[in-house]
Each structure stands twice: as C-alpha cells, then as structure tokens.
Amino acid sequence: MSRNSKLISDNLREEIAKELGVYEQVKKDGGSWGNVSAKDCGNIVTKAIEIANRSVEK
C-alpha cells in the first residue's frame, strides 16, 4: 500500500478530530494537519479503530 493511500476518509478524520478537540488546530492552520501532534494523531487512529470494531460487531 502506498504511503499516500487513505485509510480513513477525510470526513471521518475531521469528525473524530472535532470530537477530540483537535480540529481547531487544523482550522487555525488553514486545513493543514502538519502541526497536529503525533499523540493526537494516534488518538484519532485509536478512535477510528474503535468505530470500525463496533461496526464489525454489529
């Protein structure tokens, strides 16, 4: 899989970032995710995995 492949949609990533309070930083930076910390990115991925696991269980 190439490095640029999307693992989660932009909409889902933004929704999770808003829920975690990270999206304000992205908006402040003009839509760039470059200044979002690795910890926050990890939290977004963790939340996306939780959502995926719940949908598989249903």
C-alpha positions in Angstrom: 0.0 0.0 0.0 1.4 3.4 -0.9 2.1 6.0 1.7 -0.5 8.3 0.3 -3.3 5.8 0.5 -6.3 6.9 2.5 -7.0 4.6 5.4 -9.9 6.7 6.8 -12.0 9.2 4.9 -11.4 12.9 5.4 -14.9 13.3 6.8 -14.4 10.6 9.5 -10.9 12.0 10.4 -12.4 15.5 10.8 -15.4 14.2 12.8 -13.1 12.4 15.2 -10.7 15.4 15.4 -13.7 17.6 16.3 -14.8 15.2 19.0 -11.3 15.1 20.5 -10.8 18.9 20.3 -8.0 18.7 17.8 -9.8 20.2 14.7 -9.5 23.7 16.0 -5.7 23.5 15.4 -6.3 22.2 11.9 -8.7 25.0 11.1 -6.3 27.6 12.6 -3.5 26.2 10.3 -5.7 26.6 7.2 -6.6 22.9 6.9 -3.1 21.6 7.4 -2.6 18.6 9.7 1.1 19.2 9.9 1.1 20.8 13.4 -1.2 18.2 15.0 0.9 16.2 17.5 1.8 12.6 17.0 -0.1 11.8 20.2 -3.3 13.5 18.9 -2.9 11.7 15.5 -2.6 8.4 17.5 -5.7 9.2 19.4 -7.6 9.8 16.1 -6.4 6.5 14.8 -7.4 4.7 18.0 -10.9 6.2 17.9 -11.2 5.2 14.2 -10.3 1.6 15.1 -12.8 1.6 17.9 -15.5 2.8 15.5 -14.5 0.2 12.9 -14.6 -2.6 15.5 -18.1 -1.5 16.7 -19.4 -1.6 13.1 -17.9 -5.1 12.5 -19.5 -6.4 15.7 -23.0 -5.3 14.5 
